[in-house]
């Protein structure tokens, strides 16, 4: 059964940390790059981080580089987004995505809300 199950969101104060998880099943996880997106109240969904199939290549947007870390565990079929030094502007619904064009993989999680507020 195809699943991308997200967890780890919540309310945190500025400067705090959260780790988002994306547990997957139902497809060949190692054939897919994994990406994290966020969507603000303005409804624009923006990619914030990505990681290659092997985990050897990571990409980040400038606003999160140095604060966020994407990782994956191919044995566990899970992807993660470690978020440190969170800022109010990081508040958004965060989505994980599995993308493997060669195998026709393009699947999204349901999203989890991260709220950064004092």
C-alpha positions in Angstrom: 0.0 0.0 0.0 1.4 3.4 -1.0 2.0 5.6 2.0 3.9 8.7 2.9 3.2 9.3 6.6 4.5 12.5 8.1 5.2 13.3 11.7 7.1 15.7 13.9 5.3 19.0 13.4 4.0 21.2 16.1 4.5 24.5 17.9 8.0 25.8 18.8 9.4 29.0 20.0 11.9 31.0 17.9 15.3 29.5 18.1 13.9 26.1 18.8 14.2 22.8 16.8 12.0 20.2 15.3 12.6 17.1 13.3 10.1 16.1 10.6 9.8 12.5 9.5 8.4 10.9 6.4 7.9 7.2 6.6 7.1 5.6 3.2 5.9 2.3 1.8 4.4 0.9 -1.4 7.2 1.9 -3.8 10.9 1.5 -4.3 12.2 4.1 -1.9 15.8 4.0 -3.1 14.7 4.9 -6.7 13.3 8.2 -5.5 14.8 11.5 -4.6 13.2 12.9 -1.5 12.1 16.6 -1.2 10.6 18.8 1.5 8.3 21.6 0.6 6.5 24.2 2.7 3.3 26.1 2.0 2.6 29.3 3.9 -0.8 31.0 4.5 -0.3 32.7 1.2 -0.6 29.2 -0.4 2.6 29.2 -2.3 4.3 25.8 -2.0 8.1 26.1 -2.2 10.8 23.4 -2.1 13.1 24.0 0.8 15.4 20.9 0.6 16.1 17.8 -1.5 18.3 14.8 -1.3 19.4 12.4 -4.0 18.6 8.7 -4.1 21.8 7.6 -2.4 21.8 10.5 0.0 25.1 11.9 -1.4 23.7 15.2 -2.7 21.7 17.7 -0.7 20.2 21.0 -1.9 18.7 23.8 0.2 17.2 27.2 -0.5 19.2 30.1 0.9 16.8 31.0 3.7 17.2 27.6 5.4 20.8 26.6 4.5 22.8 26.1 7.6 19.7 25.7 9.8 17.9 22.8 8.1 19.4 19.4 7.3 17.7 16.8 5.1 18.6 13.1 5.4 17.3 9.7 4.5 17.6 6.1 5.7 17.1 3.8 2.7 16.9 0.7 4.9 14.1 2.2 6.9 12.5 3.9 3.9 12.3 7.2 5.7 13.3 10.8 5.1 13.9 13.5 7.6 14.1 17.2 7.9 16.0 18.5 11.0 15.1 22.1 11.5 17.2 24.2 13.9 17.2 27.8 14.9 13.6 28.1 13.7 12.2 31.5 12.9 8.7 32.8 12.7 9.0 33.0 8.9 9.5 29.2 8.9 5.8 28.8 9.9 4.1 26.7 7.2 2.6 23.3 6.4 5.6 21.1 5.5 5.2 18.3 2.9 7.5 15.5 1.9 7.6 14.3 -1.7 9.1 11.2 -3.3 10.2 11.9 -6.9 11.7 9.2 -9.2 10.9 10.1 -12.8 12.5 6.9 -14.3 10.0 4.8 -12.4 7.1 7.1 -12.5 7.3 8.0 -8.8 5.7 11.3 -7.8 4.0 11.0 -4.4 3.2 13.6 -1.7 2.6 13.3 2.0 -0.4 14.9 3.6 1.6 17.7 5.3 2.3 18.7 8.8 2.0 22.1 10.4 5.0 23.8 11.9 4.3 26.9 13.9 7.1 29.1 15.2 5.8 31.6 17.6 6.6 33.1 21.0 
